[in-house]
Amino acid sequence: MVGRPPARAHKIGQRVYAGRGGIATPVGKDLAAVRIFCYTRAMVAQVQTLALQGLNGVPVQVEVQVSGGLQGISIIGLPSGAVRESRDRVHGAFHSLGVSLPDKKIVVNLSPADLAKDGSHYDLPIALAMLAAFGVIPADSVDGMVVMGELGLDGSVRPVPGCLPAALHASAKGARMTVVPEANAGEAAWAAEDGRMGVLGVGNLGQLIRHLRGDELLATATPGRQAVADAKGLDLADIRGQEGAKRAAEIAAAGGHHLLMSGPPGSGKSMLAARLPGLLPPLSAAEALEVSMIHSVAGVLGPEGLITQRPLRDPHHSASSVALTGGGLKAKPGEMSLAHRGVLFLDELPEFPRAVLETLRQPLESGAITISRANSHVTYPARFQLIAAMNPCACGYLGDVKKGCKRQPGCAADYQNRLSGPLLDRFDLRIAVPAVKASDLSLPAAKEGSAEVAARVAAARGRQAARFGKAGPVCNAELGGKLLDEFCPLDAESRNVVNAAAERLGLSARGYHRVIRVARTIADLAGEENIRKPHLAEALAYRGL
């Protein structure tokens, strides 16, 4: 028993507990099964947590003061509605554990006071700070801890988004321990691989109280198994014919280039796009951490752990601008950021609202997207590979006498005009995918599948990595400025070829540079050090459509 006041009995519910000071113990019961009665004294307790702004963490100190005055709990420090509701969730969790609140005034201050606080992850740090102020747990037991978690009315600790970036930030700031919900412990433990910080996953508040009191120690969490994307047996060999489209997909995968495919329904555009992620190399360790952080903030990172396969996002054409770019009340990442270092596939491209498609233009160039709101500006990475598919016209059968509509070719112009010139100019490869003939379907499966193509893509990516070094871009599609001149030199003959073609095709400066980047990738696939005339000729062929 702790505390100096004389022993007395406290009635909790219908049972009488004998105790001294701050702890009440069921008569004849072990202390591990104790229900706790709070004998309070005026004091201030502090617990550290974090506010997330995008992928960055901002330290927040939760202070609790118990003093004389009207009974009640007040939360100050610019709390949102979800944070203000914490007092009811904390009170319900305390009630389920047998913790009685004192007949005192309890003030919870979230510092810094001028930073808006939002999210349910403040529940657990508020509860611990209150317990420390009551004397239920030692005040120094939470020193050096960063705490996140939502409380249920039954005392359970429920998962919250953003635990991985929060744990990384806590580790960088020298925290000795990060306390997160048990469901988030697998992802947060990846931030503690260097051994400088421990990660504690808790399933309910009672467990954590006993741990901090030294009655029942919890084991620190270990990193969850790495999540592997389910390929579902997709293979390029499943696509009969379409060798030109397969070649374009290989080039797109090798250099990270954006690809637009146009063709009639059933020509295999969606099948090809679905198999493209299988051609890409796995994420590097740094890329996996970055991608997993974005998914953690969005609340879509599963308990498996880090994502090692490049993501594929394929939103429906009814998606809004906010769904694509991100935003909302909490400025969550959208589809473009969730596809970071992976593939964003937009099927039926002209069916998307034009205002939605125009939001793609800036992230395609910068590789990042900034969500601006009246009270916040959050930047998320968005270095994705855009793969799009479309029909040549509204009916889809342009030039087909049997299936085409009576409005052709006028319907094709109206349909294709839904896409702006600046957006089309950002596609490195634009190809026509012809209809599949019945004779093609009867052919045996291709001898070369995704495994063989992926090996060539990996070799080309390896050449790019060796060329650029660790501080350079990841792939040829990211080359720009001086790096383009340095790594893509052209001899006099090649320069004349690309200049003449640019005049004839009316290429913009952006299109001109994209042709050179694609030619660099074609040379890498061929294992050649320099860009030659055949590489440029093939790259120029993909600027049609």
C-alpha positions as CSV (number, residue, x, y, z in Angstrom):
1,M,0.0,0.0,0.0
2,V,1.2,3.5,-0.7
3,G,0.4,6.9,0.8
4,R,0.3,8.3,4.3
5,P,-3.5,8.7,5.1
6,P,-4.8,6.1,7.6
7,A,-6.4,3.0,6.3
8,R,-10.1,3.2,5.5
9,A,-12.7,1.5,3.4
10,H,-13.9,2.8,0.0
11,K,-17.1,1.6,-1.5
12,I,-16.9,1.0,-5.2
13,G,-20.0,-0.2,-6.8
14,Q,-21.5,-2.9,-4.4
15,R,-18.1,-4.1,-3.0
16,V,-16.1,-2.7,-0.1
17,Y,-12.4,-2.2,-0.7
18,A,-9.9,-1.6,2.1
19,G,-7.0,0.6,1.2
20,R,-4.5,3.2,2.3
21,G,-3.7,6.4,0.3
22,G,-4.1,6.1,-3.4
23,I,-4.8,2.3,-3.8
24,A,-7.8,0.3,-2.8
25,T,-7.4,-3.5,-2.8
26,P,-10.2,-6.1,-2.7
27,V,-10.0,-7.8,0.6
28,G,-8.2,-11.1,0.3
29,K,-7.4,-10.6,-3.4
30,D,-4.1,-10.4,-5.2
31,L,-2.9,-6.9,-6.1
32,A,-2.6,-7.8,-9.8
33,A,-6.4,-8.1,-10.0
34,V,-6.9,-4.8,-8.2
35,R,-9.5,-2.3,-8.9
36,I,-8.1,1.1,-8.2
37,F,-9.6,3.9,-6.2
38,C,-7.9,7.3,-6.7
39,Y,-6.9,9.3,-3.6
40,T,-6.0,12.6,-5.1
41,R,-3.8,15.5,-4.2
42,A,-3.2,18.7,-6.1
43,M,-0.3,18.2,-8.6
44,V,0.7,18.4,-12.3
45,A,1.6,15.4,-14.4
46,Q,3.0,15.4,-17.9
47,V,3.0,12.9,-20.8
48,Q,4.5,13.3,-24.3
49,T,2.6,12.6,-27.5
50,L,2.7,13.9,-31.1
51,A,0.6,15.8,-33.6
52,L,1.1,14.8,-37.2
53,Q,1.3,17.3,-39.9
54,G,1.6,15.2,-43.1
55,L,4.5,12.9,-42.5
56,N,6.1,15.1,-39.9
57,G,5.6,14.9,-36.2
58,V,5.2,17.9,-33.8
59,P,5.8,17.2,-30.1
60,V,2.8,17.8,-27.9
61,Q,2.9,17.8,-24.1
62,V,-0.2,16.7,-22.3
63,E,-0.4,18.3,-18.9
64,V,-2.9,17.4,-16.2
65,Q,-3.6,19.5,-13.1
66,V,-5.9,18.4,-10.3
67,S,-7.0,21.2,-8.0
68,G,-9.8,22.6,-6.0
69,G,-12.9,23.8,-7.7
70,L,-16.0,22.5,-9.3
71,Q,-15.8,18.9,-10.3
72,G,-15.2,18.2,-14.0
73,I,-12.7,17.7,-16.8
74,S,-11.8,20.5,-19.2
75,I,-9.4,20.2,-22.1
76,I,-7.6,23.3,-23.4
77,G,-5.0,23.9,-26.1
78,L,-7.1,24.2,-29.3
79,P,-8.7,20.7,-29.2
80,S,-11.0,19.6,-32.0
81,G,-14.3,17.9,-31.4
82,A,-12.6,14.4,-31.4
83,V,-10.1,15.6,-28.8
84,R,-12.8,17.2,-26.6
85,E,-14.7,13.9,-26.7
86,S,-11.6,12.2,-25.1
87,R,-12.8,13.2,-21.7
88,D,-15.9,10.9,-22.1
89,R,-13.9,8.0,-23.5
90,V,-11.3,8.3,-20.7
91,H,-14.0,8.5,-18.1
92,G,-15.7,5.5,-19.5
93,A,-12.4,3.5,-19.6
94,F,-11.7,4.5,-16.0
95,H,-15.1,3.4,-14.9
96,S,-14.7,0.0,-16.6
97,L,-11.4,-0.5,-14.7
98,G,-12.8,0.7,-11.4
99,V,-10.9,4.0,-11.3
100,S,-12.9,6.7,-9.6
101,L,-12.4,10.3,-10.5
102,P,-11.9,12.7,-7.6
103,D,-14.4,15.4,-6.6
104,K,-11.9,18.0,-8.0
105,K,-11.3,20.1,-11.0
106,I,-9.2,18.4,-13.6
107,V,-7.6,20.6,-16.3
108,V,-5.9,18.9,-19.3
109,N,-3.6,21.3,-21.3
110,L,-2.3,20.3,-24.7
111,S,0.9,22.3,-25.3
112,P,1.8,24.2,-27.5
113,A,-1.5,25.9,-27.1
114,D,-1.5,27.6,-30.5
115,L,-1.3,24.3,-32.4
116,A,-4.6,22.8,-33.5
117,K,-5.0,19.3,-32.1
118,D,-7.1,16.7,-33.9
119,G,-7.5,12.9,-33.7
120,S,-8.4,10.2,-31.2
121,H,-4.8,9.3,-30.4
122,Y,-4.7,11.8,-27.6
123,D,-7.0,9.5,-25.5
124,L,-4.2,7.3,-24.1
125,P,-1.7,10.1,-23.2
126,I,-4.5,12.1,-21.5
127,A,-5.5,9.0,-19.5
128,L,-1.9,8.3,-18.4
129,A,-1.3,11.9,-17.4
130,M,-4.5,11.8,-15.3
131,L,-3.4,8.5,-13.6
132,A,0.0,10.0,-12.9
133,A,-1.6,13.1,-11.4
134,F,-3.9,10.9,-9.2
135,G,-0.9,8.9,-8.0
136,V,-2.1,5.7,-9.5
137,I,1.1,5.2,-11.5
138,P,4.5,6.7,-10.6
139,A,4.9,10.1,-12.2
140,D,8.4,9.2,-13.4
141,S,7.3,6.0,-15.1
142,V,6.2,7.9,-18.2
143,D,9.4,10.0,-18.5
144,G,10.9,9.6,-22.0
145,M,7.8,8.0,-23.4
146,V,5.8,9.1,-26.4
147,V,2.2,7.8,-26.2
148,M,-0.5,7.4,-28.8
149,G,-3.8,5.5,-28.8
150,E,-7.6,5.6,-28.8
151,L,-9.5,4.3,-25.8
152,G,-12.7,2.3,-25.9
153,L,-15.3,2.6,-23.1
154,D,-14.2,-0.9,-22.0
155,G,-10.6,0.2,-21.5
156,S,-9.4,-1.3,-24.7
157,V,-6.7,0.5,-26.7
158,R,-7.7,0.8,-30.3
159,P,-5.6,1.4,-33.4
160,V,-4.9,4.9,-34.7
161,P,-3.3,6.1,-38.0
162,G,0.2,7.5,-38.3
163,C,2.0,5.3,-35.7
164,L,5.0,4.5,-38.0
165,P,5.9,8.2,-38.8
166,A,5.2,9.1,-35.1
167,A,7.6,6.3,-33.9
168,L,10.3,7.4,-36.4
169,H,10.0,11.0,-35.1
170,A,10.1,9.9,-31.5
171,S,13.2,7.8,-32.2
172,A,14.9,10.8,-33.9
173,K,14.1,13.0,-30.8
174,G,15.7,10.5,-28.4
175,A,12.6,8.9,-26.8
176,R,13.3,5.8,-24.8
177,M,9.9,4.2,-25.4
178,T,7.0,4.6,-27.8
179,V,3.6,3.3,-26.5
180,V,1.1,2.5,-29.3
181,P,-2.0,0.3,-29.7
182,E,-1.2,-3.4,-30.0
183,A,-2.6,-3.4,-33.5
184,N,-0.1,-0.8,-34.6
185,A,2.9,-2.3,-32.8
186,G,4.2,-4.2,-35.8
187,E,4.5,-1.1,-38.0
188,A,5.9,1.1,-35.2
189,A,8.6,-1.4,-34.3
190,W,10.3,-0.8,-37.6
191,A,11.4,2.6,-36.2
192,A,13.2,0.8,-33.3
193,E,15.4,-1.6,-35.3
194,D,18.5,0.3,-34.3
195,G,17.9,-0.6,-30.6
196,R,17.9,3.0,-29.4
197,M,14.2,3.0,-28.6
198,G,11.7,0.4,-27.5
199,V,8.1,0.0,-28.8
200,L,5.4,-1.1,-26.5
201,G,2.1,-2.4,-27.9
202,V,-0.8,-2.4,-25.4
203,G,-4.2,-4.0,-25.8
204,N,-6.0,-2.3,-22.9
205,L,-5.4,0.3,-20.3
206,G,-5.3,-2.1,-17.4
207,Q,-2.3,-3.9,-18.9
208,L,-0.4,-0.6,-19.2
209,I,-1.2,0.5,-15.7
210,R,0.1,-2.8,-14.3
211,H,3.2,-2.5,-16.5
212,L,4.0,1.0,-15.3
213,R,3.4,0.0,-11.7
214,G,5.8,-2.9,-12.1
215,D,3.2,-5.5,-11.4
216,E,3.2,-7.2,-14.9
217,L,5.9,-6.3,-17.4
218,L,5.0,-6.3,-21.1
219,A,7.4,-7.4,-23.8
220,T,8.5,-4.8,-26.4
221,A,7.2,-5.2,-29.9
222,T,9.1,-6.7,-32.8
223,P,8.7,-5.6,-36.4
224,G,5.8,-7.2,-38.3
225,R,6.4,-9.3,-41.3
226,Q,6.8,-7.5,-44.5
227,A,3.6,-7.2,-46.5
228,V,3.9,-8.8,-50.0
229,A,1.4,-7.8,-52.7
230,D,-0.8,-10.5,-54.0
231,A,0.1,-10.9,-57.6
232,K,-2.9,-13.2,-58.2
233,G,-1.0,-15.1,-60.8
234,L,-0.9,-12.3,-63.3
235,D,1.6,-12.8,-66.0
236,L,2.3,-11.1,-69.3
237,A,2.2,-14.5,-71.0
238,D,-1.6,-14.4,-70.4
239,I,-1.9,-11.7,-73.0
240,R,-2.1,-13.1,-76.6
241,G,-0.6,-10.9,-79.2
242,Q,-0.1,-7.2,-78.5
243,E,3.7,-7.4,-78.7
244,G,4.0,-3.7,-79.4
245,A,2.0,-2.9,-76.3
246,K,4.1,-5.3,-74.2
247,R,7.3,-3.6,-75.5
248,A,5.9,-0.2,-74.5
249,A,5.1,-1.6,-71.0
250,E,8.6,-2.9,-70.6
251,I,10.1,0.5,-71.5
252,A,7.7,2.2,-69.2
253,A,8.6,-0.1,-66.3
254,A,12.4,0.2,-67.0
255,G,12.5,4.0,-66.9
256,G,9.4,4.9,-64.7
257,H,7.7,6.5,-67.7
258,H,4.1,7.5,-68.0
259,L,2.1,5.4,-70.5
260,L,-1.2,6.1,-72.3
261,M,-2.9,3.3,-74.2
262,S,-5.8,3.8,-76.6
263,G,-7.7,1.0,-78.1
264,P,-11.2,-0.6,-78.6
265,P,-12.9,-2.5,-75.7
266,G,-11.4,-5.9,-75.1
267,S,-8.0,-5.2,-76.6
268,G,-6.1,-6.0,-73.4
269,K,-5.4,-2.5,-72.0
270,S,-6.5,-3.2,-68.5
271,M,-4.9,-6.6,-68.5
272,L,-1.6,-5.0,-69.4
273,A,-1.8,-2.3,-66.8
274,A,-2.6,-4.8,-64.1
275,R,0.5,-6.8,-64.9
276,L,2.9,-3.8,-65.0
277,P,3.6,-3.7,-61.2
278,G,4.9,-7.2,-61.6
279,L,7.6,-5.9,-63.9
280,L,8.8,-3.4,-61.4
281,P,11.7,-4.1,-59.0
282,P,10.8,-4.3,-55.2
283,L,11.1,-1.1,-53.2
284,S,14.4,-0.3,-51.6
285,A,14.6,0.0,-47.8
286,A,14.3,3.8,-47.9
287,E,11.4,3.7,-50.4
288,A,9.6,1.0,-48.4
289,L,9.7,3.1,-45.3
290,E,8.5,6.2,-47.2
291,V,5.6,4.4,-48.8
292,S,4.6,2.7,-45.6
293,M,4.6,6.0,-43.8
294,I,2.1,7.5,-46.3
295,H,-0.2,4.4,-45.9
296,S,0.1,4.6,-42.1
297,V,-1.0,8.3,-42.1
298,A,-3.9,7.4,-44.4
299,G,-4.9,4.6,-42.0
300,V,-4.6,1.8,-44.6
301,L,-1.4,0.2,-43.5
302,G,-2.3,-3.3,-42.3
303,P,-0.7,-5.1,-39.3
304,E,1.7,-6.9,-41.6
305,G,4.4,-4.2,-41.5
306,L,6.4,-2.5,-44.2
307,I,5.2,-2.5,-47.8
308,T,7.9,-3.9,-50.0
309,Q,6.0,-4.3,-53.3
310,R,5.2,-1.2,-55.3
311,P,1.6,-0.1,-54.8
312,L,-1.0,-0.1,-57.5
313,R,-3.9,2.3,-57.1
314,D,-6.8,2.2,-59.6
315,P,-9.5,4.7,-58.6
316,H,-12.9,4.7,-60.3
317,H,-13.6,7.4,-62.8
318,S,-16.2,8.9,-60.5
319,A,-13.4,9.8,-58.0
320,S,-13.4,13.5,-56.9
321,S,-10.5,15.9,-56.9
322,V,-10.0,15.4,-53.1
323,A,-10.0,11.6,-53.5
324,L,-7.2,11.9,-56.0
325,T,-5.1,14.7,-54.5
326,G,-5.9,14.2,-50.8
327,G,-7.4,16.6,-48.3
328,G,-10.5,16.6,-46.2
329,L,-10.8,17.7,-42.6
330,K,-7.6,16.0,-41.6
331,A,-5.7,16.6,-44.9
332,K,-5.2,12.9,-45.5
333,P,-3.1,11.7,-48.5
334,G,-5.1,10.9,-51.7
335,E,-4.6,8.3,-54.4
336,M,-1.7,10.1,-56.0
337,S,0.3,10.0,-52.7
338,L,-0.8,6.4,-52.0
339,A,0.6,5.5,-55.4
340,H,4.0,7.0,-54.5
341,R,6.9,4.9,-55.9
342,G,4.2,2.7,-57.6
343,V,1.6,2.8,-60.3
344,L,-1.5,5.0,-60.5
345,F,-3.8,3.4,-63.1
346,L,-6.7,5.5,-64.5
347,D,-9.0,3.4,-66.7
348,E,-11.4,5.1,-69.0
349,L,-9.4,8.3,-68.7
350,P,-11.7,10.7,-70.6
351,E,-14.6,9.6,-68.3
352,F,-12.9,11.4,-65.4
353,P,-14.1,15.0,-64.8
354,R,-11.8,17.4,-66.5
355,A,-11.2,19.3,-63.3
356,V,-10.0,16.1,-61.6
357,L,-7.6,15.2,-64.4
358,E,-6.0,18.7,-64.4
359,T,-5.0,18.1,-60.8
360,L,-2.5,15.5,-62.1
361,R,-0.4,18.0,-64.0
362,Q,1.6,19.6,-61.2
363,P,2.4,16.4,-59.3
364,L,3.5,14.7,-62.5
365,E,6.2,17.3,-62.8
366,S,7.2,17.9,-59.2
367,G,6.7,14.5,-57.6
368,A,4.9,16.1,-54.6
369,I,1.5,17.6,-53.8
370,T,0.8,20.3,-51.3
371,I,-2.7,20.4,-49.7
372,S,-3.4,24.0,-48.7
373,R,-6.1,24.8,-46.1
374,A,-6.9,27.9,-44.2
375,N,-5.1,26.7,-41.1
376,S,-2.5,24.2,-42.5
377,H,-0.3,23.4,-45.5
378,V,0.7,19.8,-45.8
379,T,3.0,18.3,-48.4
380,Y,2.9,14.6,-49.4
381,P,5.3,12.9,-51.8
382,A,3.6,11.8,-55.0
383,R,6.3,10.4,-57.3
384,F,4.1,7.9,-59.1
385,Q,4.0,6.3,-62.5
386,L,0.8,7.1,-64.4
387,I,-0.7,4.4,-66.6
388,A,-3.9,5.4,-68.4
389,A,-6.2,3.6,-70.8
390,M,-8.9,5.0,-73.0
391,N,-11.2,4.1,-75.9
392,P,-10.5,6.0,-79.1
393,C,-14.1,7.4,-79.1
394,A,-17.3,7.2,-77.1
395,C,-18.5,4.0,-78.7
396,G,-15.0,2.6,-78.7
397,Y,-15.0,1.2,-82.2
398,L,-13.5,4.0,-84.3
399,G,-12.9,2.9,-87.8
400,D,-14.9,-0.3,-87.4
401,V,-17.6,-0.4,-90.1
402,K,-19.6,-3.1,-88.3
403,K,-19.5,-1.9,-84.7
404,G,-18.8,1.8,-85.0
405,C,-21.5,4.4,-84.4
406,K,-22.9,6.7,-87.1
407,R,-21.2,9.8,-85.6
408,Q,-17.7,8.7,-86.4
409,P,-15.2,10.2,-86.9
410,G,-16.7,13.3,-85.3
411,C,-17.4,11.4,-82.0
412,A,-13.7,10.6,-81.7
413,A,-12.8,14.3,-81.8
414,D,-15.4,15.2,-79.2
415,Y,-14.3,12.3,-76.9
416,Q,-10.6,13.0,-77.2
417,N,-11.0,16.7,-76.6
418,R,-12.0,15.9,-73.0
419,L,-8.2,15.6,-72.4
420,S,-6.2,18.8,-72.4
421,G,-3.1,19.2,-74.5
422,P,-0.9,19.9,-71.4
423,L,-2.0,16.6,-69.8
424,L,-1.4,14.6,-72.9
425,D,2.1,16.2,-73.2
426,R,3.1,14.7,-69.9
427,F,2.8,11.1,-71.1
428,D,6.2,9.8,-72.2
429,L,4.7,6.9,-74.3
430,R,1.4,7.1,-76.1
431,I,0.4,4.0,-78.0
432,A,-2.5,2.6,-80.0
433,V,-3.6,-0.9,-78.9
434,P,-5.3,-2.7,-81.8
435,A,-8.2,-5.0,-81.4
436,V,-7.3,-8.7,-80.8
437,K,-8.1,-11.0,-83.6
438,A,-9.7,-14.4,-83.1
439,S,-6.6,-16.0,-84.6
440,D,-4.5,-14.4,-81.9
441,L,-6.6,-15.9,-79.2
442,S,-6.0,-19.4,-80.5
443,L,-2.3,-19.1,-80.4
444,P,-0.3,-20.8,-77.6
445,A,0.8,-18.8,-74.7
446,A,3.9,-16.6,-75.2
447,K,7.2,-18.2,-74.2
448,E,8.3,-15.0,-72.5
449,G,6.3,-13.9,-69.4
450,S,6.6,-11.4,-66.6
451,A,9.7,-13.1,-65.1
452,E,11.8,-12.7,-68.2
453,V,10.7,-9.1,-68.8
454,A,11.2,-8.2,-65.1
455,A,14.7,-9.4,-65.2
456,R,15.5,-7.1,-68.1
457,V,13.8,-4.2,-66.3
458,A,15.8,-4.9,-63.1
459,A,19.1,-4.9,-65.2
460,A,18.1,-1.6,-66.8
461,R,17.2,-0.1,-63.4
462,G,20.6,-1.4,-62.1
463,R,22.4,0.5,-64.8
464,Q,20.5,3.7,-63.9
465,A,21.3,3.3,-60.2
466,A,25.0,2.9,-61.0
467,R,25.0,5.9,-63.3
468,F,23.2,8.3,-61.0
469,G,24.6,7.2,-57.6
470,K,22.8,7.2,-54.3
471,A,22.1,11.0,-54.3
472,G,20.7,11.0,-57.8
473,P,17.3,10.3,-59.2
474,V,15.8,6.8,-59.0
475,C,15.1,6.3,-62.8
476,N,15.4,8.0,-66.1
477,A,11.9,9.6,-66.0
478,E,13.1,11.8,-63.1
479,L,16.0,13.3,-65.1
480,G,15.9,17.0,-65.7
481,G,18.0,20.1,-66.1
482,K,21.8,19.6,-65.9
483,L,21.4,15.9,-65.2
484,L,19.6,15.4,-68.5
485,D,22.5,17.0,-70.4
486,E,25.1,15.1,-68.3
487,F,23.6,11.6,-68.6
488,C,21.9,11.8,-72.0
489,P,24.5,13.3,-74.4
490,L,23.6,13.1,-78.1
491,D,26.1,13.1,-81.0
492,A,25.6,15.4,-84.0
493,E,23.7,12.9,-86.1
494,S,21.3,12.0,-83.2
495,R,20.8,15.6,-82.4
496,N,19.8,16.4,-86.0
497,V,17.3,13.5,-86.0
498,V,15.5,14.6,-82.8
499,N,15.5,18.2,-83.9
500,A,14.0,17.4,-87.3
501,A,11.4,15.2,-85.7
502,A,10.5,17.9,-83.1
503,E,9.8,20.3,-85.9
504,R,7.8,17.9,-87.9
505,L,5.7,16.6,-84.9
506,G,5.4,20.0,-83.2
507,L,7.0,18.8,-80.0
508,S,7.0,21.1,-77.0
509,A,10.1,21.5,-74.9
510,R,8.7,19.1,-72.4
511,G,8.0,16.5,-75.2
512,Y,11.5,17.0,-76.6
513,H,13.1,16.1,-73.3
514,R,10.7,13.2,-72.7
515,V,11.8,11.7,-76.0
516,I,15.4,11.8,-74.9
517,R,14.6,10.2,-71.6
518,V,12.7,7.4,-73.3
519,A,15.7,6.9,-75.7
520,R,18.0,6.7,-72.6
521,T,15.8,3.9,-71.2
522,I,15.7,2.0,-74.5
523,A,19.5,2.2,-74.6
524,D,19.7,0.9,-71.0
525,L,17.5,-2.1,-72.0
526,A,19.8,-2.8,-74.8
527,G,22.8,-2.6,-72.5
528,E,24.4,0.3,-74.4
529,E,26.2,3.2,-72.8
530,N,25.3,5.9,-75.4
531,I,22.0,6.9,-77.0
532,R,22.1,6.1,-80.7
533,K,19.8,6.9,-83.7
534,P,17.7,3.6,-83.4
535,H,16.9,4.4,-79.8
536,L,15.7,7.9,-80.7
537,A,13.7,6.6,-83.6
538,E,11.8,4.1,-81.3
539,A,11.3,6.8,-78.7
540,L,9.8,9.1,-81.3
541,A,7.4,6.4,-82.5
542,Y,5.8,6.5,-79.0
543,R,4.9,10.2,-79.3
544,G,2.1,9.4,-81.8
545,L,-1.6,8.9,-81.0
